[in-house]
Amino acid sequence: MKELLLYMAKNLVDNPDAVTVREIEGESTVLELRVAPEDMGKVIGRQGRIAKEIRTIIKAVAQRDGRKVTVEIVD
């Protein structure tokens, strides 16, 4: 799922080299997405629509594998 999130984020932003994803394991897995400050709006979208869709896709893939995964977009 980390690779899927990286792929989606890199295709949305102008500076794909600045995209990083950190995976934090626990009861549920947390994927922390970081992008360049000027690309933050492209990942979040108007009224958070793109961020919501990214989370929906990751959640659907995780459920297929029987896992709980959340995506956090951090500064």
trRosetta pair geometry for C-beta under 8 A, 3 or more apart (Angstrom, degrees):
i j d omega theta_ij theta_ji phi_ij phi_ji
1 4 5.3 -50 -149 35 42 115
1 5 6.3 42 153 -18 69 103
1 29 7.6 117 64 105 141 144
1 31 6.7 -119 121 -61 108 145
1 58 5.8 87 -167 -148 116 90
1 61 5.7 156 -104 104 100 129
1 62 6.1 22 -88 -72 152 87
1 69 5.7 -39 132 -153 168 173
2 5 5.9 -56 -151 37 30 110
2 6 6.4 32 151 -19 64 107
2 21 5.1 167 -158 110 86 134
2 23 5.2 -64 -82 -58 128 124
2 31 6.2 -174 -101 -122 71 120
3 6 5.5 -52 -146 36 33 114
3 7 6.3 37 154 -22 65 105
4 7 5.7 -53 -149 34 30 113
4 8 6.5 26 156 -16 64 105
4 57 7.4 -145 151 132 126 113
4 58 6.8 161 98 -100 123 79
4 61 6.4 82 47 13 172 176
5 8 5.9 -54 -146 37 31 108
5 9 6.1 24 159 -14 66 111
5 21 5.2 114 97 -107 121 152
5 31 5.5 160 -22 157 172 150
5 33 6.2 -125 166 -85 122 115
5 54 7.1 77 -129 -176 82 110
5 58 6.1 27 -75 -91 103 126
5 71 6.6 176 -120 -115 134 123
6 9 6.1 -62 -143 42 26 106
6 10 6.0 23 162 -19 65 113
6 19 6.3 132 -146 129 71 121
6 21 5.3 -110 -67 -1 87 130
7 10 6.2 -59 -143 36 23 108
7 11 6.5 14 161 -12 60 112
8 11 6.2 -70 -155 39 27 106
8 12 6.6 22 153 -20 64 112
8 54 5.9 154 126 -122 148 100
8 57 7.2 139 -78 79 158 150
9 12 5.8 -62 -151 33 34 111
9 13 6.4 11 165 -10 70 114
9 16 7.9 136 116 -131 75 76
9 19 4.8 153 118 -147 118 137
9 21 7.4 157 20 -59 148 109
9 33 5.8 -174 -85 -156 151 125
9 35 6.3 -145 -178 -76 118 117
9 43 6.1 14 -133 -114 90 117
9 54 7.6 54 -69 -129 81 143
10 13 6.6 -65 -138 39 27 100
10 16 3.9 59 -154 -143 87 111
10 19 5.1 -134 -78 37 75 158
11 16 7.7 41 -55 -100 31 124
12 39 7.6 117 110 -177 88 109
12 42 5.1 159 151 143 96 105
12 43 5.8 114 107 -90 142 63
12 50 7.0 120 -139 180 146 142
13 16 5.8 149 76 -77 102 57
13 18 7.4 -108 136 61 151 100
13 19 6.2 164 34 -61 146 114
13 35 5.4 -161 -90 -155 152 130
13 36 6.9 132 -176 32 136 98
13 39 3.8 29 -139 -156 111 142
13 42 5.4 144 -99 85 60 139
13 43 6.6 -6 -68 -54 102 96
14 36 7.8 -74 67 57 84 134
14 38 7.2 -46 50 109 123 109
14 39 5.9 -154 30 -90 80 105
14 42 7.3 147 -14 -17 82 163
15 18 4.5 26 124 12 112 118
15 19 7.8 159 106 -30 69 80
15 35 7.5 129 73 -176 95 85
15 36 4.4 23 68 0 138 147
15 38 7.2 79 2 66 128 105
15 39 5.7 -131 38 -39 93 134
16 19 5.6 -36 -161 5 52 119
18 34 7.7 -101 152 125 80 85
18 35 6.0 81 108 -165 102 50
18 36 3.9 56 99 -51 163 94
18 39 7.0 153 76 20 127 138
19 33 7.5 -23 -159 -165 86 86
19 34 7.2 156 -150 86 40 59
19 35 5.4 -3 -99 -104 73 78
19 36 8.0 -62 -57 -13 59 77
20 33 7.7 158 85 -153 49 42
20 34 4.8 -5 58 57 92 105
21 31 5.6 -11 -169 -172 108 99
21 32 6.8 152 -157 75 52 51
21 33 5.6 -14 -103 -99 82 64
21 34 7.6 -172 -78 21 36 72
22 31 7.4 154 75 -158 44 48
22 32 4.4 -10 56 55 95 108
22 34 7.6 37 -5 -6 100 110
23 29 6.3 -16 -167 -171 92 110
23 30 7.5 150 -158 80 44 50
23 31 5.7 -17 -102 -104 68 72
23 32 7.9 -154 -69 20 24 76
24 29 6.9 150 78 -161 53 57
24 30 4.3 -12 59 61 107 99
24 31 7.8 -166 22 -75 75 26
24 32 6.7 53 -12 -16 111 106
25 29 5.7 -22 -111 -108 54 84
26 29 7.1 157 36 -88 67 37
26 30 7.1 15 24 -3 114 98
27 68 7.5 -12 128 65 72 130
28 67 7.6 126 -144 170 70 76
28 68 3.6 -63 -125 101 109 112
28 69 6.7 -168 175 -80 91 27
28 70 6.4 58 131 -6 126 98
29 62 7.5 -156 52 -128 116 132
29 67 6.3 7 10 167 120 122
29 68 6.8 155 23 90 71 58
29 69 4.6 -20 73 -107 103 80
29 70 7.5 173 91 24 54 62
30 69 7.5 166 -87 -158 23 60
30 70 5.4 -18 -114 66 70 93
30 71 7.9 149 -163 -97 59 20
30 72 6.1 8 -175 0 105 115
31 58 6.8 -117 33 -162 144 153
31 69 6.3 29 -13 -178 107 106
31 70 7.2 -168 26 91 74 43
31 71 5.0 -25 70 -109 103 68
31 72 7.1 169 83 26 50 68
32 72 5.1 -23 -108 72 66 101
32 74 5.3 -3 -166 1 102 126
33 43 6.9 -170 130 -176 133 148
33 54 8.0 -17 -24 146 166 150
33 71 6.2 17 -12 -173 118 99
33 72 6.9 178 21 86 76 46
33 73 5.0 -31 70 -106 106 65
33 74 7.0 152 69 19 49 73
34 74 5.7 -36 -84 71 83 90
34 75 7.8 23 -129 127 87 12
35 39 4.4 -99 150 90 123 116
35 40 6.0 167 77 -80 110 54
35 42 7.8 -118 141 63 160 98
35 43 5.3 162 5 -28 153 145
35 73 7.7 -19 9 -156 103 100
36 39 4.6 76 61 11 86 109
36 40 7.7 -120 94 -36 47 72
37 40 5.8 -22 -159 -20 39 115
37 75 7.4 35 -102 -157 86 84
39 42 5.0 -53 -166 37 69 117
39 43 6.3 61 140 -20 86 102
40 43 6.1 -64 -154 38 33 105
40 44 6.2 17 157 -8 70 114
40 73 7.6 126 -148 159 84 122
40 75 7.4 2 -103 -111 141 71
41 44 5.9 -62 -136 46 31 102
41 45 7.6 118 170 -62 57 18
42 45 7.4 27 -173 -68 25 60
42 50 7.4 -46 159 75 42 169
43 50 6.3 -158 171 109 28 126
43 51 6.5 63 139 -78 72 86
43 54 7.5 -3 -173 -26 81 157
43 73 6.0 164 123 -134 126 139
44 48 5.7 -51 -180 -108 87 56
44 50 6.2 104 127 60 15 102
44 51 4.8 -7 -132 -35 53 121
44 73 6.5 -178 -78 102 88 165
45 48 6.3 73 71 -165 88 9
45 49 4.4 -92 119 59 135 79
45 50 3.0 137 -31 1 131 99
45 51 6.2 -155 26 -7 99 73
45 52 8.0 -90 58 19 130 85
45 53 7.9 35 9 19 159 109
46 49 5.8 6 69 11 68 116
48 51 4.9 -58 -163 48 75 115
48 52 5.5 82 136 -31 89 101
49 52 5.7 -57 -148 34 29 113
49 53 6.5 24 157 -16 65 106
50 53 5.8 -56 -150 38 33 109
50 54 6.4 37 152 -22 66 103
51 54 5.7 -51 -148 33 32 113
51 55 6.4 32 153 -17 64 106
51 71 7.8 -163 -169 105 80 120
51 73 5.9 -82 -126 -13 122 143
52 55 5.8 -57 -151 38 30 111
52 56 6.4 34 150 -23 64 106
53 56 5.4 -49 -145 33 35 115
53 57 6.5 35 157 -19 66 102
54 57 6.0 -56 -152 35 30 108
54 58 6.4 23 155 -13 65 109
54 71 6.0 -103 122 97 103 167
55 58 5.9 -58 -145 41 30 108
55 59 6.0 32 157 -21 66 111
55 70 7.3 3 -142 -155 105 60
55 71 4.9 -142 -99 41 77 116
56 59 5.8 -57 -144 38 26 112
56 60 6.3 28 156 -21 63 107
57 60 5.8 -56 -150 34 29 111
57 61 6.5 25 155 -14 64 106
58 61 5.9 -56 -149 38 31 109
58 62 6.2 32 153 -20 65 110
58 69 5.7 -106 152 106 103 121
58 71 5.3 103 47 -42 159 122
59 62 5.6 -56 -146 38 30 113
59 63 6.3 33 156 -23 64 105
59 69 6.6 -159 -98 70 50 83
59 70 7.8 26 -84 -98 95 49
60 63 5.9 -52 -148 32 29 111
60 64 6.9 37 151 -24 60 101
61 64 5.7 -50 -159 26 34 117
61 65 7.0 18 150 -4 64 106
61 69 7.9 -29 80 46 87 141
62 65 5.9 -67 -156 46 36 102
62 67 4.5 -93 -169 81 89 91
62 68 6.4 90 149 -124 133 12
62 69 3.8 -158 -91 18 151 111
63 66 7.3 43 -169 -78 35 25
63 67 7.6 -114 -72 54 25 54
